[in-house]
Amino acid sequence: MTDLLTRIEDQPPEVLDVIARSMSIRAAEPAMQSICARYMREIGVQDAHVLEVGCGNGAVTQLIMQHLRPTRLLGIDPSSLFIKMANETFNGEPRASFERGDAASTGQPDASFDIVIAHTVYSHLLDPKGALAEAWRVLKPGGQLVVFDGDFATLGVALFDGDPLQSAVAAVLRNMVHAPYIMRRLPVLAAAAGFCVQSLDPHGYVQTTHPDYLLTLLSRGTSAAGRAGEIGQALVDGYEREAQRRVANGTFYGSMLFLSLTARKIDDAP
Ligand SMILES: C[S@@+](CC[C@H](N)C(=O)[O-])C[C@H]1O[C@@H](n2cnc3c(N)ncnc32)[C@H](O)[C@@H]1O
């Protein structure tokens, strides 16, 4: 297991900067914005107190503020640098605050939030059961859990059988995604944590002409494979050049399924 995001506080500032840039690029993409609008629109709670788990640099917090219009949002993340970035971005926004915290130990009081939301976080968690138990604890009765993530096992860039660029995806999964199948297992895990699961919705994501996020993902995964000594720099550069060649000649293709789960805390005891 080498997912950088599971050991975020061990990463040097230059790696964190690249990850933060990638979060901002993805949140700004029209394709991701329309997926967020679709799944966040389903979460209809007025005057909500929201806990955003794994908020990163606050890139998706902007979209949560826009669609959920919470009275109060607290974002938590284990990375002090990301928390600093989020605090700077939301300086002057009295409804939003950010502090260090872990999905499995948020430090928040029992039954204090209407919504707990985690956007592309569960695939990086070492302890998803602990995170679900903690979400259940801090939610008010009737409160809603919303988990959105990539079904990373579906990530594909191949144009033909045996396409060598697809092996860059394997480097991404090895180095950037601890739990590529987590969203497939989440309904059962959420039910076991005491939640009443309401929906698991699919969101197709396809990029051809403007694959900026996918390019950063491939590049971060292959660079991490290079740093780990799995492959040499020549191959890291080769993946980058091949991906860029396909973008330049209009043949690049990348796709992934994202899934959003919504679940409710119905009872007082799990
Ligand atoms: C792919 S980023 C997503 C950030 C943000 N939600 C977004 O979509 O832009 C995953 C985030 O999960 C955070 N993370 C990793 N392990 C975590 C944990 N145990 N508890 C909470 N957050 C965690 C990372 O620091 C990182 O900010």
The ligand as an ORCA input file, in Angstrom:
! r2SCAN-3c Opt
* xyz 0 1
  C      -8.348     13.387     -3.361
  S      -8.273     14.486     -2.001
  C      -9.892     15.206     -2.039
  C      -9.930     16.570     -1.426
  C     -11.272     17.283     -1.588
  N     -12.341     16.576     -0.923
  C     -11.580     17.433     -3.070
  O     -12.349     16.646     -3.622
  O     -11.003     18.342     -3.688
  C      -8.376     13.387     -0.603
  C      -8.273     14.141      0.725
  O      -8.478     13.210      1.791
  C      -7.624     13.584      2.841
  N      -7.453     12.439      3.745
  C      -6.571     11.418      3.664
  N      -6.694     10.603      4.729
  C      -7.698     11.115      5.496
  C      -8.283     10.734      6.742
  N      -7.867      9.651      7.408
  N      -9.277     11.489      7.243
  C      -9.713     12.594      6.571
  N      -9.186     13.009      5.391
  C      -8.187     12.281      4.866
  C      -6.349     14.016      2.148
  O      -5.518     14.805      2.985
  C      -6.920     14.793      0.966
  O      -7.092     16.143      1.254
*
